[in-house]
Protein backbone atom coordinates (compact mmCIF):
# COMPACT_ATOMS: atom_id res chain seq x y z
CA UNK A 1 0.00 0.00 0.00
CA UNK A 2 2.79 2.46 0.81
CA UNK A 3 4.15 2.13 -2.75
CA UNK A 4 0.89 3.56 -4.16
CA UNK A 5 1.58 6.86 -2.38
CA UNK A 6 5.21 7.02 -3.46
CA UNK A 7 5.87 10.01 -5.78
CA UNK A 8 6.77 9.15 -9.36
CA UNK A 9 10.48 9.18 -10.12
CA UNK A 10 11.75 12.34 -11.79
CA UNK A 11 12.78 12.01 -15.43
CA UNK A 12 15.90 13.32 -17.11
CA UNK A 13 15.22 16.64 -18.81
CA UNK A 14 17.37 18.81 -21.08
CA UNK A 15 16.28 22.16 -22.48
CA UNK A 16 18.57 23.87 -24.98
CA UNK A 17 18.62 27.62 -25.58
CA UNK A 18 19.23 27.21 -29.30
CA UNK A 19 15.88 27.13 -31.08
CA UNK A 20 13.93 27.54 -27.84
CA UNK A 21 10.33 28.71 -28.25
CA UNK A 22 8.65 31.34 -26.08
CA UNK A 23 4.87 31.22 -25.73
CA UNK A 24 2.67 34.28 -25.31
CA UNK A 25 -0.17 32.63 -23.35
CA UNK A 26 1.29 32.79 -19.85
CA UNK A 27 0.07 34.52 -16.71
CA UNK A 28 0.74 38.04 -18.04
CA UNK A 29 -0.02 39.21 -21.62
CA UNK A 30 3.04 41.49 -21.69
CA UNK A 31 5.48 38.62 -20.97
CA UNK A 32 6.65 35.62 -23.00
CA UNK A 33 7.38 32.28 -21.35
CA UNK A 34 9.88 29.54 -22.15
CA UNK A 35 9.03 26.26 -20.44
CA UNK A 36 12.22 24.44 -19.40
CA UNK A 37 10.53 21.02 -19.20
CA UNK A 38 10.79 20.69 -15.42
CA UNK A 39 7.03 20.37 -14.88
CA UNK A 40 6.81 17.27 -17.07
CA UNK A 41 10.06 15.79 -15.71
CA UNK A 42 8.87 16.14 -12.10
CA UNK A 43 5.27 15.09 -12.79
CA UNK A 44 4.01 18.55 -11.80
CA UNK A 45 5.88 18.87 -8.52
CA UNK A 46 8.09 21.73 -9.77
CA UNK A 47 8.27 24.13 -12.70
CA UNK A 48 10.99 26.33 -14.16
CA UNK A 49 10.62 28.85 -16.93
CA UNK A 50 12.38 31.82 -18.42
CA UNK A 51 10.15 34.90 -18.56
CA UNK A 52 10.95 37.90 -20.75
CA UNK A 53 9.28 41.11 -21.86
CA UNK A 54 7.08 40.51 -24.86
CA UNK A 55 4.55 42.98 -26.17
CA UNK A 56 5.03 45.76 -23.62
CA UNK A 57 2.22 47.68 -25.33
CA UNK A 58 -0.05 45.16 -23.58
CA UNK A 59 1.36 46.12 -20.18
CA UNK A 60 -1.31 46.71 -17.58
CA UNK A 61 -0.37 46.57 -13.91
CA UNK A 62 -1.58 43.23 -12.56
CA UNK A 63 -2.34 44.74 -9.19
CA UNK A 64 -1.64 43.22 -5.81
CA UNK A 65 -2.02 39.45 -5.79
CA UNK A 66 -0.63 36.25 -4.33
CA UNK A 67 -0.01 32.71 -5.49
CA UNK A 68 -1.31 29.50 -3.92
CA UNK A 69 1.92 27.52 -3.98
CA UNK A 70 4.63 26.10 -1.73
CA UNK A 71 7.74 27.66 -3.32
CA UNK A 72 8.53 30.54 -5.68
CA UNK A 73 12.00 31.77 -6.58
CA UNK A 74 12.73 34.55 -9.08
CA UNK A 75 16.26 35.10 -10.43
CA UNK A 76 16.96 38.08 -12.71
CA UNK A 77 18.96 37.02 -15.77
CA UNK A 78 18.93 40.35 -17.62
CA UNK A 79 17.55 43.88 -17.11
CA UNK A 80 15.69 44.94 -14.00
CA UNK A 81 12.28 44.53 -12.35
CA UNK A 82 10.58 46.27 -9.44
CA UNK A 83 8.35 44.39 -6.97
CA UNK A 84 6.35 45.63 -4.00
CA UNK A 85 6.01 43.05 -1.20
CA UNK A 86 3.48 43.43 1.60
CA UNK A 87 5.29 43.84 4.90
CA UNK A 88 8.71 43.92 3.20
CA UNK A 89 8.78 47.00 0.96
CA UNK A 90 9.64 47.85 -2.61
CA UNK A 91 12.69 46.32 -4.28
CA UNK A 92 14.38 46.84 -7.63
CA UNK A 93 16.07 43.62 -8.69
CA UNK A 94 18.84 43.68 -11.29
CA UNK A 95 20.69 40.98 -13.23
CA UNK A 96 22.12 38.49 -10.74
CA UNK A 97 19.60 39.31 -7.99
CA UNK A 98 17.34 36.62 -6.57
CA UNK A 99 14.21 36.71 -4.41
CA UNK A 100 12.37 33.93 -2.61
CA UNK A 101 8.71 34.87 -2.43
CA UNK A 102 7.20 33.02 0.56
CA UNK A 103 3.90 31.21 -0.06
CA UNK A 104 0.95 33.60 -0.38
CA UNK A 105 2.97 36.80 0.14
CA UNK A 106 0.98 39.64 -1.35
CA UNK A 107 2.99 41.41 -4.00
CA UNK A 108 2.85 43.47 -7.16
CA UNK A 109 5.13 43.87 -10.15
CA UNK A 110 5.25 47.64 -10.64
CA UNK A 111 7.91 48.26 -13.32
CA UNK A 112 10.43 46.42 -15.50
CA UNK A 113 12.97 47.12 -18.22
CA UNK A 114 12.19 46.31 -21.85
CA UNK A 115 15.01 43.74 -21.84
CA UNK A 116 13.89 41.94 -18.65
CA UNK A 117 14.59 38.19 -18.45
CA UNK A 118 13.78 36.17 -15.34
CA UNK A 119 14.14 32.58 -14.26
CA UNK A 120 11.19 31.49 -12.14
CA UNK A 121 11.08 28.21 -10.21
CA UNK A 122 7.84 27.14 -8.51
CA UNK A 123 6.30 24.25 -6.66
CA UNK A 124 3.90 22.93 -7.62
CA UNK A 125 4.18 23.46 -11.37
CA UNK A 126 0.56 24.61 -11.71
CA UNK A 127 -0.86 26.98 -9.13
CA UNK A 128 -3.63 29.51 -8.64
CA UNK A 129 -3.13 33.30 -8.62
CA UNK A 130 -5.50 35.29 -6.41
CA UNK A 131 -6.13 39.02 -6.88
CA UNK A 132 -6.20 41.12 -3.71
CA UNK A 133 -8.63 44.06 -3.55
C-alpha positions as CSV (number, residue, x, y, z in Angstrom):
1,X,0.0,0.0,0.0
2,X,2.8,2.5,0.8
3,X,4.1,2.1,-2.7
4,X,0.9,3.6,-4.2
5,X,1.6,6.9,-2.4
6,X,5.2,7.0,-3.5
7,X,5.9,10.0,-5.8
8,X,6.8,9.2,-9.4
9,X,10.5,9.2,-10.1
10,X,11.8,12.3,-11.8
11,X,12.8,12.0,-15.4
12,X,15.9,13.3,-17.1
13,X,15.2,16.6,-18.8
14,X,17.4,18.8,-21.1
15,X,16.3,22.2,-22.5
16,X,18.6,23.9,-25.0
17,X,18.6,27.6,-25.6
18,X,19.2,27.2,-29.3
19,X,15.9,27.1,-31.1
20,X,13.9,27.5,-27.8
21,X,10.3,28.7,-28.3
22,X,8.6,31.3,-26.1
23,X,4.9,31.2,-25.7
24,X,2.7,34.3,-25.3
25,X,-0.2,32.6,-23.4
26,X,1.3,32.8,-19.8
27,X,0.1,34.5,-16.7
28,X,0.7,38.0,-18.0
29,X,0.0,39.2,-21.6
30,X,3.0,41.5,-21.7
31,X,5.5,38.6,-21.0
32,X,6.6,35.6,-23.0
33,X,7.4,32.3,-21.3
34,X,9.9,29.5,-22.1
35,X,9.0,26.3,-20.4
36,X,12.2,24.4,-19.4
37,X,10.5,21.0,-19.2
38,X,10.8,20.7,-15.4
39,X,7.0,20.4,-14.9
40,X,6.8,17.3,-17.1
41,X,10.1,15.8,-15.7
42,X,8.9,16.1,-12.1
43,X,5.3,15.1,-12.8
44,X,4.0,18.6,-11.8
45,X,5.9,18.9,-8.5
46,X,8.1,21.7,-9.8
47,X,8.3,24.1,-12.7
48,X,11.0,26.3,-14.2
49,X,10.6,28.9,-16.9
50,X,12.4,31.8,-18.4
51,X,10.2,34.9,-18.6
52,X,11.0,37.9,-20.7
53,X,9.3,41.1,-21.9
54,X,7.1,40.5,-24.9
55,X,4.6,43.0,-26.2
56,X,5.0,45.8,-23.6
57,X,2.2,47.7,-25.3
58,X,0.0,45.2,-23.6
59,X,1.4,46.1,-20.2
60,X,-1.3,46.7,-17.6
61,X,-0.4,46.6,-13.9
62,X,-1.6,43.2,-12.6
63,X,-2.3,44.7,-9.2
64,X,-1.6,43.2,-5.8
65,X,-2.0,39.4,-5.8
66,X,-0.6,36.2,-4.3
67,X,0.0,32.7,-5.5
68,X,-1.3,29.5,-3.9
69,X,1.9,27.5,-4.0
70,X,4.6,26.1,-1.7
71,X,7.7,27.7,-3.3
72,X,8.5,30.5,-5.7
73,X,12.0,31.8,-6.6
74,X,12.7,34.5,-9.1
75,X,16.3,35.1,-10.4
76,X,17.0,38.1,-12.7
77,X,19.0,37.0,-15.8
78,X,18.9,40.3,-17.6
79,X,17.6,43.9,-17.1
80,X,15.7,44.9,-14.0
81,X,12.3,44.5,-12.3
82,X,10.6,46.3,-9.4
83,X,8.4,44.4,-7.0
84,X,6.4,45.6,-4.0
85,X,6.0,43.1,-1.2
86,X,3.5,43.4,1.6
87,X,5.3,43.8,4.9
88,X,8.7,43.9,3.2
89,X,8.8,47.0,1.0
90,X,9.6,47.9,-2.6
91,X,12.7,46.3,-4.3
92,X,14.4,46.8,-7.6
93,X,16.1,43.6,-8.7
94,X,18.8,43.7,-11.3
95,X,20.7,41.0,-13.2
96,X,22.1,38.5,-10.7
97,X,19.6,39.3,-8.0
98,X,17.3,36.6,-6.6
99,X,14.2,36.7,-4.4
100,X,12.4,33.9,-2.6
101,X,8.7,34.9,-2.4
102,X,7.2,33.0,0.6
103,X,3.9,31.2,-0.1
104,X,0.9,33.6,-0.4
105,X,3.0,36.8,0.1
106,X,1.0,39.6,-1.3
107,X,3.0,41.4,-4.0
108,X,2.8,43.5,-7.2
109,X,5.1,43.9,-10.1
110,X,5.2,47.6,-10.6
111,X,7.9,48.3,-13.3
112,X,10.4,46.4,-15.5
113,X,13.0,47.1,-18.2
114,X,12.2,46.3,-21.9
115,X,15.0,43.7,-21.8
116,X,13.9,41.9,-18.7
117,X,14.6,38.2,-18.4
118,X,13.8,36.2,-15.3
119,X,14.1,32.6,-14.3
120,X,11.2,31.5,-12.1
121,X,11.1,28.2,-10.2
122,X,7.8,27.1,-8.5
123,X,6.3,24.2,-6.7
124,X,3.9,22.9,-7.6
125,X,4.2,23.5,-11.4
126,X,0.6,24.6,-11.7
127,X,-0.9,27.0,-9.1
128,X,-3.6,29.5,-8.6
129,X,-3.1,33.3,-8.6
130,X,-5.5,35.3,-6.4
131,X,-6.1,39.0,-6.9
132,X,-6.2,41.1,-3.7
133,X,-8.6,44.1,-3.6
